[in-house]
Amino acid sequence: MKTIFRHERFCQNSRSLLRTIGLLLLGVVLAGCPSGRTVTEEKVVIRGSNTFGEELGPRLIELYKKEHPAVIFDTEFKATGYGVGALIGGLCDIAAASRVLNVNELDLARSHGVEIYDYVIGSYSVAVIVNATSPVANLTRDQVRDIFTGVVQNWKDVGGPDAAIHLYIRDQISGTHLGFRELAMENKPYGSGPKAFTTYGDIVQTVAHDPNGIGYATIDLPKDADVKGVSIEGVAPTAVSVNQGQYPYARVLHLYTVKGKESDAAHDFIQFVRSHRGQQIVHQMGFVPNP
């Protein structure tokens, strides 16, 4: 009887030990899984415009990911057409664009049975700036083109003093370097001898110290800078004139998606961009938010 008793006692102790070990292992597993669940990563693929991708897009993504760390972004910014083609071909979730779709792109979408959603997120705009003491306050589009291409090199030819024009522009790796050429220079090359800068702020400060300088910057100029935005054919560079479609050196920014294939993560990111907080970032980055 004693042998049988000891055997039963041994079995009970073994079962108790196994239960303890099992609970310990379960605790270790759960410790590595918050709330007992594994976080599922979501991916958003964005292709398209350099205007969006150079500074604005990365900043918006950076702040969005602070509250959505599980969302992975795959981005590549070459041009609007590149993004639209990728979207129609099913190779991305969002196409970032600095223009509306052209006729060929609309026809291509229809031929593929693709219906595109258009989300406007703000506007990209550039103000031509001169020193605050300059008598030049208004220029025609032709005059701006001729100044930056080097055809006009003296202020007296555009209503200013008899003095050489000093050009200040963005560096060649900047999206704005090409963007301004497209918006204001009919894609013609810059004139010889302009001084290039990596930021708008550097251009503003340089023009502020040069009575004969001219450059470009965002329309939201620092209030304490000794520069002024030049009107273009009578239209001042303001958020109102941009949103009303009157100011010529501006482009509306779009995020395009495909109806029926818009992922939850892609939709949520776009809503963040269009939210009050997202639009504040658009403004802080030198763009014009939606009215």
Secondary structure, DSSP 4 states (H G I P E B T S, - for coil): -HHHHHHHHHHHHHHHHHHHHHHHHHHHHHHTSGGG-PPPPEEEEEEE-HHHHTTHHHHHHHHHHHH-TTEEEEEEES-HHHHHHHHHTTS-SEEEESS---HHHHHHHHHTT--EEEEEEEEEE-EEEEETT-S--EE-HHHHHHHHTTS--BGGGGTS-SSB-EEEEE-TTSHHHHHHHHHHSTTPPPPSSPEEESSHHHHHHHHHT-TTEEEEE-SS--TTSSEEEPEETTB---HHHHHTT--SSEEEEEEEEETT---HHHHHHHHHHHSHHHHHHHHHTTPBPP-
